[in-house]
Amino acid sequence: MSSFRGIWVALVTPFHAGEIDFVALRGLVARLLEDGVAGFVVCGTTGEAAALSHDEQLAVLDAVLQWLPAEQVIMGLAGNNQRELLAFQRQIQRRSLAGLLVPAPYYIRPSQAGLEAFFQTVADAASVPVVLYDIPYRTGVKIERETLRRIVRHPNIAAVKDCSSDIETTLMLIADGEVDVLAGEDLQIFNTLCLGGAGAISASSHIRADLYVQMQRQVANNDVIAARSTFNRLRPWMQAAFAEPNPACVKTALQMQGLIANEVREPMQVCAFATMERLRGILSGLAR
């Protein structure tokens, strides 16, 4: 079973004139690799997968796989039509990958038994490791602690992206040791690492990814005081990065660095002017 240790970037999908900007995507991936990230999640929430067709998602995945070894690429897989989701899973799995990032079905709010059956079905069909994405504020349903504990015992489930906002759940997953625990809330990265988590899947790590990697390595080397200092340097940016619906702030910050155009797909909107000015000030304090 794969290990997902380290900082994984939840990759944005750059656009230009409404279409995917593959040139900007390649430049962004290259920049982040230089900063030492473990890998990338493509077509997740931050990648605006909900606004991309399946063909567009596969095109992004195929492009990234041209530039990276498979063990550095996780693909998002989300939906509430299980038949369509499983068919798309089969298409994705024609490629070699590090894993699939899979949340609970959104909107329909299945029961705990329904959640368990859903993840069992996806994991049974998986030819690559599954990273369970626990994010109740997006899916509308909480995976109860004991349900989650049973689900992650499946041999094809290798990790959890933990956006539960429930410290008891985080502690349980780490203590049980069944899966790698990856912080999914960026402000919880330092805490999760110190508690024994494996790393993070992070949207804000597009900016100064080298410092996120540094923080993870400092904790791994038991230099918690230095890691806390690194975290506190990043904290104002982490907070600002989610001042508006993700990935609006991240894309604005990347545009300010000349890496991508500041475009999102409707109904997403670009940042308000006041947010942009706030981001400009924070980024100046994080300059290399």
Secondary structure, 3 states (H helix, E strand, C coil): CCCCCEEEEECCCCEECCEECHHHHHHHHHHHHHCCCCEEEECCCCCCHHHCCHHHHHHHHHHHHHHCCHHHEEEECCCCCHHHHHHHHHHHCCCCCCEEEEECCCCCCCCHHHHHHHHHHHHHCCCCCEEEEECHHHHCCCCCHHHHHHHCCCCCEEEEEECCCCHHHHHHHHHHCCCEEEECCHHHHHHHHHHCCCEEEECHHHCCHHHHHHHHHHHHCCCHHHHHHHHHHHHHHHHHCCCCCCCHHHHHHHHHCCCCCCCCCCCCCCCCHHHHHHHHHHHHHCCC
